């Protein structure tokens, strides 16, 4: 969920208070989001001092969608949640797919001797939770329609 928050812009009506209002079941996630938010501010200040004007994403909408998806929510429910945040189905798909791609990339490049086995197990668990249909099926989702891309 935190990876999604960092790699996605979120909905058009991004709510800054949503992280507090989400009633997350895990206190650790709430603490991690608070820490990440402070670090994001520090990084933005450093970037500004050095003339870098790139925004740093931290989307609570994307975090909520990824958490819902990884917790076993079906596409219809996650889609309705995203639409309520001002996101179209294509935006939701890209958010979840981008999250899965970052997690998979981390698994591929992480030095197994550098990180502990608990971290590797958590990463694999996150990938397994995210990697399900329609993300794994090579689906194309465009504003409410779903098509299977067979690559023919």
C-alpha positions in Angstrom: 0.0 0.0 0.0 2.9 2.4 0.8 4.4 1.7 -2.6 1.2 2.7 -4.3 1.1 5.9 -2.3 4.5 6.8 -3.5 4.2 5.9 -7.2 0.7 7.3 -8.0 -0.8 10.7 -8.3 -4.2 9.6 -6.9 -7.6 10.9 -7.8 -8.7 14.3 -9.0 -10.2 15.0 -5.5 -7.3 13.7 -3.4 -8.1 14.1 0.2 -5.2 15.0 2.4 -7.1 13.8 5.5 -8.0 10.4 4.1 -5.1 8.6 5.7 -6.5 9.6 9.1 -10.1 8.8 8.1 -9.4 5.4 6.5 -9.6 3.5 9.8 -6.7 1.3 8.8 -6.6 -2.0 10.7 -2.8 -1.8 11.3 -1.3 0.9 13.5 2.1 0.2 11.8 0.8 1.3 8.5 -0.6 4.6 9.9 2.8 5.2 11.6 4.6 4.4 8.4 2.4 6.8 6.4 3.0 9.6 9.0 6.8 9.0 8.8 6.7 8.9 5.0 4.8 12.2 4.9 7.4 13.9 7.0 10.2 12.5 4.9 8.5 13.6 1.8 8.4 17.2 3.2 12.1 17.0 4.0 12.9 15.8 0.5 10.8 18.4 -1.1 12.6 21.2 0.9 15.9 19.8 -0.2 14.8 19.6 -3.8 13.6 23.2 -3.7 16.9 24.4 -2.3 18.7 22.7 -5.2 16.3 23.9 -7.9 14.5 20.7 -8.5 10.8 21.4 -8.9 9.5 17.8 -9.4 6.5 17.0 -7.3 6.8 14.0 -4.9 3.7 11.8 -5.0 2.1 10.6 -1.8 -1.4 9.6 -2.7 -3.7 8.5 0.1 -6.3 7.5 -2.6 -3.7 5.1 -4.2 -2.8 3.8 -0.8 -6.4 3.0 0.0 -7.0 1.3 -3.4 -3.8 -0.8 -3.1 -4.7 -1.8 0.5 -8.2 -2.8 -0.6 -6.9 -4.7 -3.6 -4.1 -6.5 -1.7 -6.6 -7.4 1.1 -8.6 -9.4 -1.4 -11.2 -6.9 -2.6 -12.7 -7.7 -6.0 -12.4 -5.4 -9.0 -15.9 -4.1 -8.8 -15.5 -2.9 -5.2 -12.1 -1.4 -5.7 -13.3 0.2 -8.9 -16.2 1.8 -7.1 -13.9 3.1 -4.4 -11.6 4.6 -7.0 -14.4 6.2 -8.9 -15.5 7.8 -5.6 -12.1 9.4 -5.4 -12.4 10.8 -9.0 -10.4 8.0 -10.7 -11.5 6.2 -13.9 -11.1 2.4 -14.2 -8.0 3.0 -16.4 -6.4 5.2 -13.7 -7.1 2.5 -11.0 -5.7 -0.2 -13.2 -2.5 1.8 -13.9 -2.1 2.6 -10.2 -2.4 -1.0 -9.1 -0.2 -2.2 -12.1 2.5 0.4 -11.3 2.5 -0.8 -7.7 2.9 -4.4 -8.8 5.7 -3.5 -11.2 7.6 -1.6 -8.5 7.2 -4.5 -6.1 8.3 -7.0 -8.8 11.3 -4.7 -9.7 12.3 -4.6 -6.1 12.3 -8.3 -5.8 14.4 -8.6 -8.9 17.1 -6.1 -7.9 17.3 -6.4 -4.2 20.6 -7.9 -2.9 19.4 -11.0 -1.0 22.4 -10.9 1.2 21.7 -7.3 2.2 18.1 -7.6 3.3 16.8 -10.0 5.9 14.6 -13.0 5.0 11.6 -11.4 6.8 11.8 -8.5 4.3 12.0 -10.9 1.4 9.0 -12.8 2.7 6.9 -9.6 3.1 7.9 -8.5 -0.4 6.9 -11.8 -1.9 3.6 -11.7 0.1 2.8 -8.2 -1.2 3.5 -9.3 -4.8 1.3 -12.4 -4.4 -1.5 -10.3 -3.0 -1.4 -7.8 -5.8 -0.7 -10.2 -8.7 -4.2 -11.4 -9.6 -6.8 -10.8 -12.3 -7.2 -8.4 -14.1 -3.6 -7.3 -13.4 -2.0 -10.6 -14.3 -4.3 -11.3 -17.3 -2.8 -8.8 -19.7 -6.1 -6.9 -19.6 -6.8 -3.6 -21.1 -9.3 -1.5 -19.1 -10.6 1.7 -20.6 -13.4 3.7 -18.9 -15.5 0.8 -17.8 -14.8 -1.7 -20.6 -12.5 -4.7 -20.3 -10.8 -6.4 -23.2 -8.4 -9.3 -23.1 -5.2 -8.5 -25.1 -4.1 -11.8 -26.7 -1.2 -10.2 -28.5 -2.2 -11.7 -31.8 
